Amino acid sequence: MPPRPARPVSASAIDQHVYKVFPNDMNSHQTVFGGMIMAKCDRLALVVAERHSGHVCVTAAVDSIHFRAPAKGNDTLLFNLALNRSWGSSMEIGARVEAENSYTGECRHILSAFFTFVALDENDKPIDVPAVKPDTEDQKRRFANAEIRREGRLATRSKLNER
């Protein structure tokens, strides 16, 4: 099967997915429960991966989750996710979450994370996905940085397998 043409980042990206925070989203510190935000990111990253690949995808790794600031009651969470790069059957999706104060409009960057997904064929075997075509300078920067993160993931895996 010949390789499919590269797809632009914009073909699968999720921009400004809105989630309104309610009391049941809070932890005992009265900030938004981080696990809920991570789970929502994982689900949205899956959508990005499946849109890009055209196949069922599974989460292979989650790394570099950084909570930068808390989200609070009455905030609105804004999720932005985009494919950074693909290699064979795997894809890296970057997530950025902001908390918007629903009354003042002030936004705070609260989370950044990177998810690796693998596309599967009908027999649950990895299948190659299209390359990514970054268009903007920011997309090109994320594309280049994704390779650095991948090298780090592979080096860590190799060192752990040596033990």
Order of alpha helices (4+ residues) and beta strands (2+ residues): beta-beta-alpha-beta-beta-beta-beta-beta-alpha
